[in-house]
């Protein structure tokens, strides 16, 4: 097959033409608007990561002394100056947790308080506000859900009891409540 001279000249002319930017493939072309969007996205992501680092508590390994302090946010140095004040024994019937049956709950409730406030707490919980504290405890226990009653640590119920007792006493020196002898019986 014979190639004439015009075809060869056209092929040589095509080979010698420099490629323009429009014809060349774009490897990574970022104009100003896209660059601003990427920078804003990076700043937002770094900001979220910083907020998570500052505000979300990390998993902390507690030593034996810290574990005894429990949920209340008491410093280990202050753990020595705390005392357990008994609030009372409670027997409650709960029909909210399982509408198909009645659950009988019995437990002993105590509060962890600073040693300096022990006498004040004993007076307030034992005589001055005994009825209102009992009513608050019974209300929390009667309105507890099945998940709260089946929780091994009873953390939600402890939190609610602590909040309600603090409201009654109008004081926040109770760092934790302790539920002992907890028993449930379904009928």
Secondary structure, DSSP 4 states (H G I P E B T S, - for coil): ----HHHHHHHHHHHHSPPPTTTSPPSS---HHHHHHHHHHHHHHHHHHHHHHHHSPPP-PPPHHHHHHTTS---GGGGGGEEEEEEEEEEEEE-SS-TTS-EEEEEEEEEEEEGGGHHHHHHIIIIISHHHHHHHHHHHHHH--HHHHH-SS-HHHHHHHHHHHHHHHT---EEEEEEEEEEEEE-
